Amino acid sequence: MDALVLAIAALILSRLVRPETFEPYRRPVIGALQSATDKLPNSLRLPIMVGGAVVFSAVVAFLPVIGPLVTFAALLLILGYGRVTEDALAILTELRGGSFSQAQAHLTHFSGVDADQLDENGVARVAVETQTLRLFTEVFSPLAWFALGGLPGMLLLWTSRMIAERDGSGETSQRWVSLLNWVPLRLYALTVGIMGDRERSRSIWKHHAREFSDGEIGILIAATAGALRIRLGGSRCIKGVMIREPSIGDGDECARYHIEEMVALGQRSLLLWAVGGLLIIAL
């Protein structure tokens, strides 16, 4: 029960407080871990960094008073619910206010996609796709591992993902992260479908997810397209490289109001996970 309360409190606080509030604390921690990772040879990065984080957090988590405080601080620093939601809603606000060039610039920062060649529907589409991808990586996947293993479980995933994103880490670390994400990713996609159009989400996931170059991303995009009854996917330019993906979904073309619908879908999905957590504890 204490862990669930801490997670819910961290999610609420991350949504109520501006994301910039936590950045002065978050950046030095990430910078220190990245610097330590880069100094290690590739073969030692996972065992030393991940193993050290798990052992340290396992000891700290069981300390009275200090354990809950450290756990709550880690949740605030790792869970990006407020960041993802605020960025998505900022894009929506700029579109509604007629500041299309600002919406494009914000989308590039939000997603990494070169938005200069996108029209309004393209901006909305990439914004929705980025929301679902970042909600999984920054919110639902860490929460799944927090539910499974507490603070050590969440740091196991977080440090593994950080190492996989560093240059020179190799494919082993990426495969390790994919393994850690295998169950949470499918659970999140299932949750999105349940909280949206369940039958359409299941159908598009089943028949079209494998068409993507990255099967894991394909599952998330397909489940979201079905849940919101829209079309997602398609070509986009990232750092000057054209990435061609299939357009999937049999619904409407993505529009600006679907950004807000995706925000609501994420909220409902979190609520379902919270209710599920309470039921598991009650049993």
GUZAMAR-506392 format. One record per residue (C-alpha): residue number from 1; y, z, x. Coordinates in Angstrom, 2 decimals, m for minus. Layout:
! residues N
<rec num="NUM" north="Y" up="Z" east="X"/>
...
! end
This chain:
! residues 283
<rec num="1" north="0.00" up="0.00" east="0.00"/>
<rec num="2" north="2.44" up="0.86" east="2.82"/>
<rec num="3" north="1.95" up="m2.56" east="4.43"/>
<rec num="4" north="2.57" up="m4.34" east="1.12"/>
<rec num="5" north="5.74" up="m2.33" east="0.52"/>
<rec num="6" north="7.01" up="m3.15" east="4.01"/>
<rec num="7" north="6.31" up="m6.88" east="3.53"/>
<rec num="8" north="8.03" up="m7.02" east="0.14"/>
<rec num="9" north="11.02" up="m5.05" east="1.44"/>
<rec num="10" north="11.35" up="m7.39" east="4.44"/>
<rec num="11" north="11.23" up="m10.48" east="2.21"/>
<rec num="12" north="13.85" up="m9.09" east="m0.16"/>
<rec num="13" north="16.13" up="m8.02" east="2.68"/>
<rec num="14" north="15.77" up="m11.38" east="4.44"/>
<rec num="15" north="16.88" up="m13.06" east="1.21"/>
<rec num="16" north="19.80" up="m10.72" east="0.50"/>
<rec num="17" north="21.20" up="m10.55" east="4.04"/>
<rec num="18" north="22.58" up="m13.64" east="5.71"/>
<rec num="19" north="20.11" up="m15.07" east="8.28"/>
<rec num="20" north="22.76" up="m14.91" east="11.01"/>
<rec num="21" north="22.57" up="m11.13" east="10.84"/>
<rec num="22" north="19.12" up="m11.07" east="12.45"/>
<rec num="23" north="19.66" up="m13.85" east="14.99"/>
<rec num="24" north="21.31" up="m11.67" east="17.70"/>
<rec num="25" north="18.12" up="m9.58" east="17.71"/>
<rec num="26" north="15.66" up="m12.41" east="17.22"/>
<rec num="27" north="16.84" up="m14.75" east="19.96"/>
<rec num="28" north="16.48" up="m12.34" east="22.92"/>
<rec num="29" north="12.94" up="m11.43" east="21.84"/>
<rec num="30" north="11.89" up="m15.07" east="21.52"/>
<rec num="31" north="13.67" up="m15.99" east="24.74"/>
<rec num="32" north="11.94" up="m13.25" east="26.71"/>
<rec num="33" north="8.51" up="m14.23" east="25.38"/>
<rec num="34" north="9.13" up="m17.91" east="26.07"/>
<rec num="35" north="10.28" up="m17.15" east="29.62"/>
<rec num="36" north="7.19" up="m15.05" east="30.27"/>
<rec num="37" north="4.97" up="m17.77" east="28.80"/>
<rec num="38" north="6.48" up="m20.50" east="30.99"/>
<rec num="39" north="5.78" up="m18.49" east="34.13"/>
<rec num="40" north="2.06" up="m18.34" east="33.40"/>
<rec num="41" north="m0.45" up="m21.13" east="34.08"/>
<rec num="42" north="m1.73" up="m22.87" east="30.99"/>
<rec num="43" north="m5.20" up="m21.30" east="31.20"/>
<rec num="44" north="m3.76" up="m17.76" east="31.13"/>
<rec num="45" north="m1.12" up="m18.12" east="28.44"/>
<rec num="46" north="m3.30" up="m17.41" east="25.43"/>
<rec num="47" north="m5.32" up="m14.50" east="26.84"/>
<rec num="48" north="m2.39" up="m12.72" east="28.48"/>
<rec num="49" north="0.43" up="m13.29" east="25.97"/>
<rec num="50" north="m1.60" up="m13.17" east="22.77"/>
<rec num="51" north="m3.98" up="m10.49" east="24.00"/>
<rec num="52" north="m1.13" up="m8.36" east="25.28"/>
<rec num="53" north="0.83" up="m8.66" east="22.02"/>
<rec num="54" north="m2.22" up="m7.75" east="19.92"/>
<rec num="55" north="m3.19" up="m4.73" east="22.06"/>
<rec num="56" north="0.39" up="m3.44" east="22.28"/>
<rec num="57" north="1.00" up="m3.82" east="18.54"/>
<rec num="58" north="m2.36" up="m2.22" east="17.69"/>
<rec num="59" north="m1.33" up="0.90" east="19.62"/>
<rec num="60" north="2.22" up="1.00" east="18.26"/>
<rec num="61" north="1.23" up="0.33" east="14.64"/>
<rec num="62" north="m0.75" up="3.56" east="14.40"/>
<rec num="63" north="2.04" up="5.78" east="15.71"/>
<rec num="64" north="3.65" up="7.95" east="13.02"/>
<rec num="65" north="7.20" up="6.95" east="12.07"/>
<rec num="66" north="7.51" up="4.53" east="15.00"/>
<rec num="67" north="4.67" up="2.34" east="13.73"/>
<rec num="68" north="6.22" up="1.56" east="10.32"/>
<rec num="69" north="9.66" up="1.05" east="11.87"/>
<rec num="70" north="8.37" up="m1.40" east="14.47"/>
<rec num="71" north="6.29" up="m3.18" east="11.84"/>
<rec num="72" north="9.28" up="m3.55" east="9.52"/>
<rec num="73" north="11.45" up="m4.83" east="12.37"/>
<rec num="74" north="8.77" up="m7.38" east="13.33"/>
<rec num="75" north="8.55" up="m8.58" east="9.73"/>
<rec num="76" north="12.32" up="m9.09" east="9.61"/>
<rec num="77" north="12.32" up="m11.04" east="12.87"/>
<rec num="78" north="9.28" up="m13.20" east="12.13"/>
<rec num="79" north="9.48" up="m13.96" east="8.41"/>
<rec num="80" north="11.94" up="m16.81" east="7.88"/>
<rec num="81" north="12.16" up="m16.74" east="4.09"/>
<rec num="82" north="15.91" up="m16.20" east="4.01"/>
<rec num="83" north="16.58" up="m18.84" east="6.67"/>
<rec num="84" north="14.52" up="m21.53" east="4.94"/>
<rec num="85" north="15.93" up="m20.82" east="1.49"/>
<rec num="86" north="19.56" up="m20.63" east="2.59"/>
<rec num="87" north="19.34" up="m23.88" east="4.56"/>
<rec num="88" north="17.75" up="m25.72" east="1.64"/>
<rec num="89" north="20.31" up="m24.43" east="m0.85"/>
<rec num="90" north="23.14" up="m25.32" east="1.55"/>
<rec num="91" north="21.95" up="m28.94" east="1.56"/>
<rec num="92" north="21.83" up="m28.88" east="m2.24"/>
<rec num="93" north="25.36" up="m27.45" east="m2.43"/>
<rec num="94" north="26.71" up="m30.16" east="m0.14"/>
<rec num="95" north="25.03" up="m32.89" east="m2.20"/>
<rec num="96" north="26.46" up="m31.50" east="m5.41"/>
<rec num="97" north="29.89" up="m31.16" east="m3.83"/>
<rec num="98" north="29.93" up="m34.78" east="m2.68"/>
<rec num="99" north="29.78" up="m33.92" east="1.04"/>
<rec num="100" north="26.96" up="m36.35" east="1.76"/>
<rec num="101" north="27.61" up="m36.65" east="5.50"/>
<rec num="102" north="27.53" up="m32.86" east="5.79"/>
<rec num="103" north="24.28" up="m32.78" east="3.86"/>
<rec num="104" north="22.82" up="m35.31" east="6.29"/>
<rec num="105" north="23.93" up="m33.27" east="9.30"/>
<rec num="106" north="22.54" up="m30.07" east="7.82"/>
<rec num="107" north="19.26" up="m31.80" east="7.02"/>
<rec num="108" north="18.92" up="m32.99" east="10.63"/>
<rec num="109" north="19.35" up="m29.40" east="11.82"/>
<rec num="110" north="16.99" up="m28.12" east="9.13"/>
<rec num="111" north="14.18" up="m30.63" east="9.61"/>
<rec num="112" north="14.62" up="m32.43" east="12.93"/>
<rec num="113" north="14.64" up="m35.76" east="11.07"/>
<rec num="114" north="17.43" up="m38.23" east="11.89"/>
<rec num="115" north="19.13" up="m38.27" east="8.48"/>
<rec num="116" north="21.82" up="m40.90" east="9.18"/>
<rec num="117" north="19.78" up="m43.71" east="7.59"/>
<rec num="118" north="18.65" up="m41.74" east="4.53"/>
<rec num="119" north="20.15" up="m42.15" east="1.08"/>
<rec num="120" north="20.56" up="m39.19" east="m1.28"/>
<rec num="121" north="17.00" up="m39.41" east="m2.57"/>
<rec num="122" north="15.74" up="m39.57" east="1.01"/>
<rec num="123" north="17.73" up="m36.47" east="1.94"/>
<rec num="124" north="16.30" up="m34.63" east="m1.07"/>
<rec num="125" north="12.76" up="m35.77" east="m0.24"/>
<rec num="126" north="12.88" up="m34.63" east="3.39"/>
<rec num="127" north="14.55" up="m31.36" east="2.34"/>
<rec num="128" north="11.70" up="m30.61" east="m0.09"/>
<rec num="129" north="9.05" up="m31.54" east="2.49"/>
<rec num="130" north="10.70" up="m29.38" east="5.15"/>
<rec num="131" north="10.89" up="m26.45" east="2.76"/>
<rec num="132" north="7.18" up="m26.48" east="2.05"/>
<rec num="133" north="6.26" up="m26.92" east="5.73"/>
<rec num="134" north="8.57" up="m24.17" east="6.94"/>
<rec num="135" north="7.69" up="m21.83" east="4.10"/>
<rec num="136" north="4.10" up="m22.07" east="5.23"/>
<rec num="137" north="4.69" up="m21.67" east="8.97"/>
<rec num="138" north="7.45" up="m19.05" east="8.75"/>
<rec num="139" north="6.46" up="m17.08" east="5.65"/>
<rec num="140" north="3.05" up="m17.57" east="4.07"/>
<rec num="141" north="0.91" up="m17.96" east="7.17"/>
<rec num="142" north="2.38" up="m14.85" east="8.90"/>
<rec num="143" north="1.99" up="m12.94" east="5.63"/>
<rec num="144" north="m1.65" up="m13.98" east="5.37"/>
<rec num="145" north="m2.38" up="m12.68" east="8.86"/>
<rec num="146" north="m0.33" up="m9.54" east="8.20"/>
<rec num="147" north="m2.47" up="m8.89" east="5.12"/>
<rec num="148" north="m5.61" up="m9.48" east="7.15"/>
<rec num="149" north="m4.78" up="m7.56" east="10.33"/>
<rec num="150" north="m1.46" up="m5.79" east="9.89"/>
<rec num="151" north="1.06" up="m6.04" east="12.72"/>
<rec num="152" north="m1.57" up="m7.12" east="15.31"/>
<rec num="153" north="m2.74" up="m9.92" east="13.01"/>
<rec num="154" north="0.79" up="m11.22" east="12.44"/>
<rec num="155" north="1.60" up="m11.12" east="16.17"/>
<rec num="156" north="m1.69" up="m12.87" east="16.92"/>
<rec num="157" north="m0.51" up="m15.85" east="14.89"/>
<rec num="158" north="3.15" up="m15.71" east="15.94"/>
<rec num="159" north="2.55" up="m15.56" east="19.69"/>
<rec num="160" north="m0.18" up="m18.22" east="19.45"/>
<rec num="161" north="2.19" up="m20.57" east="17.66"/>
<rec num="162" north="4.99" up="m19.87" east="20.14"/>
<rec num="163" north="2.70" up="m20.75" east="23.05"/>
<rec num="164" north="1.50" up="m23.94" east="21.34"/>
<rec num="165" north="5.12" up="m25.10" east="21.03"/>
<rec num="166" north="5.85" up="m24.69" east="24.75"/>
<rec num="167" north="5.68" up="m27.69" east="27.07"/>
<rec num="168" north="2.50" up="m27.90" east="29.10"/>
<rec num="169" north="0.45" up="m25.60" east="26.88"/>
<rec num="170" north="m2.06" up="m28.37" east="26.18"/>
<rec num="171" north="m4.23" up="m29.17" east="23.19"/>
<rec num="172" north="m6.30" up="m25.97" east="23.38"/>
<rec num="173" north="m3.47" up="m23.79" east="22.12"/>
<rec num="174" north="m2.68" up="m26.28" east="19.35"/>
<rec num="175" north="m6.31" up="m26.33" east="18.22"/>
<rec num="176" north="m6.32" up="m22.54" east="18.30"/>
<rec num="177" north="m3.28" up="m22.40" east="16.00"/>
<rec num="178" north="m4.90" up="m24.95" east="13.67"/>
<rec num="179" north="m7.95" up="m22.71" east="13.50"/>
<rec num="180" north="m5.81" up="m19.67" east="12.69"/>
<rec num="181" north="m4.02" up="m21.66" east="9.97"/>
<rec num="182" north="m7.13" up="m23.19" east="8.39"/>
<rec num="183" north="m7.60" up="m20.65" east="5.60"/>
<rec num="184" north="m3.92" up="m19.65" east="5.05"/>
<rec num="185" north="m2.89" up="m23.31" east="4.78"/>
<rec num="186" north="m5.39" up="m24.06" east="2.04"/>
<rec num="187" north="m4.62" up="m20.81" east="0.26"/>
<rec num="188" north="m0.91" up="m21.65" east="0.28"/>
<rec num="189" north="m1.57" up="m25.19" east="m0.99"/>
<rec num="190" north="m3.75" up="m23.76" east="m3.75"/>
<rec num="191" north="m1.01" up="m21.27" east="m4.65"/>
<rec num="192" north="1.62" up="m24.01" east="m4.85"/>
<rec num="193" north="m0.65" up="m25.96" east="m7.17"/>
<rec num="194" north="m1.30" up="m22.97" east="m9.42"/>
<rec num="195" north="2.41" up="m22.23" east="m9.75"/>
<rec num="196" north="3.24" up="m25.90" east="m10.45"/>
<rec num="197" north="1.25" up="m28.72" east="m12.03"/>
<rec num="198" north="m2.21" up="m27.50" east="m11.09"/>
<rec num="199" north="m4.28" up="m30.55" east="m12.05"/>
<rec num="200" north="m1.95" up="m33.09" east="m10.51"/>
<rec num="201" north="m1.61" up="m31.04" east="m7.32"/>
<rec num="202" north="m5.39" up="m30.76" east="m6.97"/>
<rec num="203" north="m5.89" up="m34.47" east="m7.61"/>
<rec num="204" north="m3.29" up="m35.69" east="m5.10"/>
<rec num="205" north="m4.50" up="m33.17" east="m2.51"/>
<rec num="206" north="m8.08" up="m34.37" east="m2.96"/>
<rec num="207" north="m7.40" up="m38.10" east="m2.87"/>
<rec num="208" north="m4.36" up="m38.58" east="m0.63"/>
<rec num="209" north="m3.97" up="m35.72" east="1.88"/>
<rec num="210" north="m6.15" up="m37.46" east="4.47"/>
<rec num="211" north="m3.88" up="m40.49" east="4.49"/>
<rec num="212" north="m1.38" up="m38.57" east="6.64"/>
<rec num="213" north="m1.52" up="m38.80" east="10.42"/>
<rec num="214" north="m1.70" up="m34.99" east="10.49"/>
<rec num="215" north="m4.25" up="m33.79" east="7.97"/>
<rec num="216" north="m2.80" up="m30.27" east="7.73"/>
<rec num="217" north="0.67" up="m31.57" east="6.92"/>
<rec num="218" north="m0.95" up="m33.99" east="4.49"/>
<rec num="219" north="m2.49" up="m31.12" east="2.53"/>
<rec num="220" north="0.83" up="m29.31" east="2.19"/>
<rec num="221" north="2.81" up="m32.42" east="1.24"/>
<rec num="222" north="0.16" up="m33.64" east="m1.21"/>
<rec num="223" north="m0.15" up="m30.26" east="m2.93"/>
<rec num="224" north="3.63" up="m29.97" east="m3.25"/>
<rec num="225" north="4.08" up="m33.53" east="m4.52"/>
<rec num="226" north="1.58" up="m32.88" east="m7.29"/>
<rec num="227" north="2.93" up="m29.44" east="m8.12"/>
<rec num="228" north="6.49" up="m30.77" east="m8.57"/>
<rec num="229" north="5.38" up="m34.13" east="m10.10"/>
<rec num="230" north="7.30" up="m36.14" east="m7.50"/>
<rec num="231" north="6.67" up="m38.64" east="m4.70"/>
<rec num="232" north="6.84" up="m37.41" east="m1.12"/>
<rec num="233" north="6.02" up="m38.85" east="2.29"/>
<rec num="234" north="7.23" up="m42.19" east="3.59"/>
<rec num="235" north="8.87" up="m43.23" east="6.84"/>
<rec num="236" north="11.37" up="m41.17" east="8.77"/>
<rec num="237" north="12.97" up="m41.26" east="12.22"/>
<rec num="238" north="12.57" up="m38.26" east="14.53"/>
<rec num="239" north="14.42" up="m38.31" east="17.87"/>
<rec num="240" north="14.63" up="m42.08" east="17.77"/>
<rec num="241" north="10.93" up="m42.58" east="17.01"/>
<rec num="242" north="9.96" up="m44.04" east="13.65"/>
<rec num="243" north="7.17" up="m42.07" east="11.98"/>
<rec num="244" north="5.42" up="m43.96" east="9.20"/>
<rec num="245" north="3.56" up="m41.92" east="6.61"/>
<rec num="246" north="2.23" up="m43.00" east="3.21"/>
<rec num="247" north="4.22" up="m42.31" east="0.09"/>
<rec num="248" north="2.08" up="m40.09" east="m2.13"/>
<rec num="249" north="2.41" up="m38.73" east="m5.62"/>
<rec num="250" north="2.58" up="m40.39" east="m9.01"/>
<rec num="251" north="5.70" up="m38.70" east="m10.32"/>
<rec num="252" north="9.44" up="m39.27" east="m10.15"/>
<rec num="253" north="11.39" up="m40.15" east="m7.05"/>
<rec num="254" north="12.62" up="m36.99" east="m5.36"/>
<rec num="255" north="16.15" up="m36.04" east="m6.44"/>
<rec num="256" north="18.60" up="m33.32" east="m5.49"/>
<rec num="257" north="17.50" up="m30.94" east="m8.26"/>
<rec num="258" north="13.98" up="m30.91" east="m6.83"/>
<rec num="259" north="15.34" up="m28.94" east="m3.85"/>
<rec num="260" north="16.12" up="m26.10" east="m6.25"/>
<rec num="261" north="12.75" up="m26.54" east="m7.95"/>
<rec num="262" north="11.05" up="m26.14" east="m4.57"/>
<rec num="263" north="13.01" up="m22.93" east="m3.97"/>
<rec num="264" north="11.77" up="m21.63" east="m7.33"/>
<rec num="265" north="8.22" up="m22.75" east="m6.55"/>
<rec num="266" north="8.31" up="m20.77" east="m3.30"/>
<rec num="267" north="9.56" up="m17.70" east="m5.17"/>
<rec num="268" north="6.79" up="m17.93" east="m7.75"/>
<rec num="269" north="4.21" up="m18.39" east="m5.01"/>
<rec num="270" north="5.42" up="m15.25" east="m3.22"/>
<rec num="271" north="5.29" up="m13.36" east="m6.50"/>
<rec num="272" north="1.70" up="m14.45" east="m7.06"/>
<rec num="273" north="0.75" up="m13.25" east="m3.56"/>
<rec num="274" north="2.46" up="m9.90" east="m4.21"/>
<rec num="275" north="0.61" up="m9.45" east="m7.51"/>
<rec num="276" north="m2.63" up="m10.44" east="m5.81"/>
<rec num="277" north="m2.00" up="m7.85" east="m3.10"/>
<rec num="278" north="m1.41" up="m5.14" east="m5.70"/>
<rec num="279" north="m4.61" up="m6.05" east="m7.54"/>
<rec num="280" north="m6.64" up="m5.94" east="m4.32"/>
<rec num="281" north="m5.22" up="m2.51" east="m3.49"/>
<rec num="282" north="m5.90" up="m1.27" east="m7.02"/>
<rec num="283" north="m9.54" up="m2.34" east="m6.78"/>
! end
